[in-house]
């Protein structure tokens, strides 16, 4: 199964949250959804860290500082 795009993972987390908050799920189903949500949150966190690393690398390669950056 291919990894879902970041945005789809966020949508799924929002859906899981709404379902859990509704109080209409059984305990077993609530636990399954909670576990799925935790895994999705971890995957999204990794994606964000990877993206942050790429942005940092790109910024480090710039010769012109961004507004607000101090010249070193």
trRosetta pair geometry for C-beta under 8 A, 3 or more apart (Angstrom, degrees):
i j d omega theta_ij theta_ji phi_ij phi_ji
3 43 7.5 -168 -151 -168 114 135
4 8 4.2 -111 170 89 115 125
4 9 5.2 145 92 -57 115 81
4 12 7.2 65 99 -13 165 137
5 8 4.8 90 60 8 79 104
5 9 7.2 -143 97 -7 40 87
6 9 5.7 -59 -154 34 32 113
6 10 6.5 30 152 -19 67 104
6 44 6.3 105 -147 -125 84 81
6 47 5.1 -179 -97 141 112 158
7 10 5.7 -51 -151 34 34 112
7 11 6.5 37 150 -19 64 103
8 11 5.5 -49 -149 35 36 115
8 12 6.4 37 151 -20 65 103
9 12 5.7 -53 -150 35 33 112
9 13 6.5 36 150 -21 65 102
9 40 5.1 177 -169 -162 97 102
9 43 6.1 -123 -146 93 153 118
9 44 5.4 -175 117 -71 133 101
9 47 7.8 143 46 5 153 151
10 13 5.6 -50 -149 33 34 113
10 14 6.5 36 151 -19 64 103
10 44 6.5 102 -71 -113 78 142
11 14 5.7 -54 -152 35 32 113
11 15 6.5 33 150 -19 65 104
12 15 5.6 -52 -148 35 34 112
12 16 6.3 37 153 -20 66 104
12 36 7.7 -92 152 144 118 114
12 40 5.9 -142 92 -124 115 159
13 16 5.7 -52 -147 36 31 112
13 17 6.3 35 153 -22 64 106
13 37 5.7 103 -130 -140 75 86
13 40 5.1 -163 -71 111 97 135
13 41 6.4 103 -115 -68 135 78
13 44 7.3 -37 -35 -23 146 149
14 17 5.7 -53 -149 35 30 114
14 18 6.5 30 154 -18 64 105
15 18 5.8 -55 -150 36 31 110
15 19 6.3 30 153 -19 65 107
16 19 5.7 -57 -149 37 30 111
16 20 6.2 27 155 -17 66 107
16 33 4.8 172 -148 178 98 102
16 34 7.6 153 170 -81 120 33
16 36 6.3 -159 -105 88 145 107
16 37 4.3 -169 118 -76 153 111
16 40 7.5 157 6 31 149 145
17 20 5.9 -57 -146 38 28 108
17 21 6.2 23 157 -15 64 111
17 37 7.1 116 -57 -126 70 142
18 21 5.8 -60 -144 41 28 109
18 22 6.4 41 153 -36 63 101
19 22 5.7 -47 -154 16 31 117
19 24 7.5 -89 -164 56 67 95
19 25 6.0 60 158 -42 96 128
19 33 5.9 -113 92 -157 129 164
20 25 6.8 -44 -103 25 47 136
20 30 6.0 100 -122 -141 85 89
20 33 6.0 -166 -64 105 98 131
20 34 6.6 91 -100 -73 139 84
20 37 7.7 -41 -27 -28 140 155
22 25 7.2 93 71 -14 101 85
25 29 4.2 -126 -173 93 106 114
25 30 4.5 141 102 -62 122 79
25 33 6.6 -58 -153 6 171 139
26 29 4.6 88 51 13 82 102
26 30 6.7 -140 92 -8 40 89
27 30 5.6 -55 -146 36 29 115
27 31 6.4 29 155 -19 63 105
28 31 5.9 -56 -152 34 29 110
28 32 6.6 29 151 -18 64 105
29 32 5.5 -51 -148 35 37 113
29 33 6.3 33 155 -16 68 106
30 33 5.9 -57 -146 40 29 107
30 34 6.1 32 154 -23 65 108
31 34 5.6 -51 -142 35 30 114
31 35 6.3 32 157 -19 64 105
32 35 5.9 -56 -151 36 28 110
32 36 6.4 28 151 -18 63 107
33 36 5.5 -53 -148 37 34 113
33 37 6.2 37 152 -22 66 106
34 37 5.6 -55 -150 36 30 114
34 38 6.5 32 153 -21 65 103
35 38 5.8 -51 -148 32 32 112
35 39 6.6 30 153 -16 63 105
36 39 5.8 -58 -153 38 31 110
36 40 6.3 30 151 -18 66 108
37 40 5.6 -55 -146 38 32 111
37 41 6.2 34 156 -21 66 105
38 41 5.7 -52 -147 34 30 112
38 42 6.5 31 153 -18 62 105
39 42 5.8 -54 -151 35 31 112
39 43 6.4 31 151 -18 65 106
40 43 5.6 -54 -147 37 33 111
40 44 6.2 33 154 -19 67 106
41 44 5.7 -53 -145 37 31 111
41 45 6.3 37 152 -23 63 105
42 45 5.6 -52 -149 33 31 116
42 46 6.6 32 153 -18 63 103
43 46 5.8 -53 -152 34 33 111
43 47 6.5 34 150 -19 64 105
44 47 5.5 -52 -149 36 35 114
44 48 6.3 35 153 -19 66 105
45 48 5.8 -55 -148 36 30 110
45 49 6.4 30 154 -19 64 106
46 49 5.7 -54 -146 36 31 111
46 50 6.3 33 154 -20 64 106
47 50 5.7 -55 -150 36 30 112
47 51 6.3 29 153 -17 65 107
48 51 5.6 -54 -145 38 32 111
48 52 6.2 36 154 -22 65 106
49 52 5.6 -52 -146 35 31 114
49 53 6.5 36 152 -22 62 103
50 53 5.7 -52 -153 32 31 114
50 54 6.7 30 150 -18 63 103
51 54 5.7 -53 -152 35 34 112
51 55 6.4 33 152 -18 67 105
52 55 5.7 -54 -146 38 33 110
52 56 6.2 35 154 -20 66 107
53 56 5.7 -54 -146 37 29 113
53 57 6.3 31 155 -20 63 106
54 57 5.7 -55 -149 35 30 112
54 58 6.4 29 153 -17 64 106
55 58 5.7 -55 -149 38 31 111
55 59 6.2 30 154 -18 66 108
56 59 5.8 -57 -145 39 29 110
56 60 6.2 33 155 -23 64 107
57 60 5.7 -53 -148 33 29 114
57 61 6.7 24 154 -16 62 108
58 61 5.9 -63 -155 37 31 109
58 62 7.1 45 147 -38 63 95
59 62 5.6 -37 -157 6 40 118
59 66 7.3 -39 -142 -21 110 122
62 65 7.4 132 110 -87 118 29
62 66 7.6 54 98 -40 161 82
65 69 3.9 -140 -178 83 111 122
65 70 7.5 -117 -161 74 158 17
65 71 5.9 -129 -14 -83 152 69
66 69 4.9 88 57 -11 72 120
